Amino acid sequence: MLCATLALAGCGRTPQLDVRTATPVKPVEQFQAVQPPAVIAVDPPNGATDVDPSRTTLSATFDRPMDPEGWAWVIEHPSTAPDLGDSTWDAALRTNTAKVRLEPGRSYVIWLNSPQYSYFKDRQGIAAAPYRWTFTTRKSR
């Protein structure tokens, strides 16, 4: 089959193969596609509707250790953006926690990475898939 393939390609001669040094090739199905890191949990939960407006942190947990030098808490629009402060990583480099100031009775939208800002990356430099996170704080009582 190799000779026929080479002949069709214009080789014109029979190749000499040394089967003693041939390396087996893995079947295609054994190769795994590299998946980007993914957000597996956020606090408060995505879509939450009764978040305490006095909370002072937001956190996002990834499915693997991340690069501690990068992060991207991205606002979608100023009207839905919380007042975000600095963020820190836990010892396992999987959870990033940001300081926040929230207001009662507001809906918030945050992106963890976005098409324009993809600084949450794993230790191999692969950017996390963008994640849109929404929640609403409860009204004052």
Buried (B, 14 or more C-beta within 10 A) or exposed (E): EEEEEBEEEEEEEEEEEEEEEEEEEEEEEEEEEEEBBEBEEBBBEBEBEEBEBEEEEBBBBBBBEBBEEBBBBBBBEEEEBBEBEEBEBEEEBBBBBBEBEBEEEBEBBBBBBBEEBBBBBBEEEBBBBBBBBBBBBBEEE
